[in-house]
Amino acid sequence: MSTLVERAEALAIDVACTEDELSVVLSDGRTVTVPLVWFPRLAGASARQRADWEFIGGGIGIHWEEIDEDISVASLLQPENFMRLPYKALQPKSRPPSQRKRQRPTHTVHG
């Protein structure tokens, strides 16, 4: 017996850039905001260039013609699968010391 599972993908419906962040509003109601430094072309672009975007693929991505930049919604939702980001940017915040696993001491067997 096989089961067909439909995969619904969120599409971009609005985009905004500040000097520091890219924010994308998705069709499912979420807003994804990421640091602009993740995208050097956008970070180096003027405010006018950052404002001159268009959707590609009906909203699966965003394109900036003048700076030749394309960003997919998928890459914003799962950046670790699409971009080489600084290791620290993807690490979860560490747990308080009381919640960390304790390591067992290692014993050396002499014999």
Stockholm file with secondary structure:
# STOCKHOLM 1.0

chainA/1-111         MSTLVERAEALAIDVACTEDELSVVLSDGRTVTVPLVWFPRLAGASARQRADWEFIGGGIGIHWEEIDEDISVASLLQPENFMRLPYKALQPKSRPPSQRKRQRPTHTVHG
#=GR chainA/1-111 SS CCCCCCCCCCCEEEEEECSSEEEEEETTSCEEEEEGGGSHHHHTSCHHHHHCCEEETTTTEEEETTTTEEEEHHHHHCGGGTCCCCGGGGCCCCCCGGGSCCCCCCCCCCC
#=GC SS_cons         CCCCCCCCCCCEEEEEECSSEEEEEETTSCEEEEEGGGSHHHHTSCHHHHHCCEEETTTTEEEETTTTEEEEHHHHHCGGGTCCCCGGGGCCCCCCGGGSCCCCCCCCCCC
//
